[in-house]
Amino acid sequence: MVRKMTLDPTRTQPEMPGALFTVKFRFRRFGPAVNKRLSLIPAPFIAAQPGFRSKTWMLGRESGMFQGVYEWDTVPDAEAYWTSFPMRLMKRRAVPGSVVHEIEPV
């Protein structure tokens, strides 16, 4: 399963993203089909985050691990997302200890 959400940059945003935020986790409840539908609920909140550019959702069919790869305007925007409302929702739905993330400048 792969799905992508992309926003066109506004006139005040840099032309290209400046950071990648990657998060991997395993959902605590429900199977992939249900979690795929549920992942649409926070999409507007994700898109509203300052500096957001894109998100790609992925599921490892054999491992059952979900992964999100986000593009942000800046590293500070990506860092702020870790404690944002949409991430807090995701962390609550994840198996404890399964959430790992990484932020890289691009």
C-alpha positions, 0 to 999 in steps of 0.5 A: 500500500502506498498513498501520497498527499502533496501540497504546492508550495505557497509564494512564501515557501522555499521552492524545494523542501529542506527536510525529510521526516520519517516515522515507522511504527506498528498499529496497536489495533485493527488490520491494514485495511481499517488503518488505511481508512483511519489514516485519512482522518488526520490528513487535514491536520497534517496538511495544516502544519507549518512548513508541510510539503508532502506525506507518503504513507507506506505499509510493509505487507510482510512486516506489518510496519507502517511508515510515513515519509514527510517533506518539510520546508525546514528542519525546525518544521520537521522537528516541531511535527514530532510533538504536533497534534497529528503525531500525538494521535498516531503515537496513541494508536501505535504499539508502545515502543514501536515508534521510531523517527528520523529527521534529515536535511535535504 
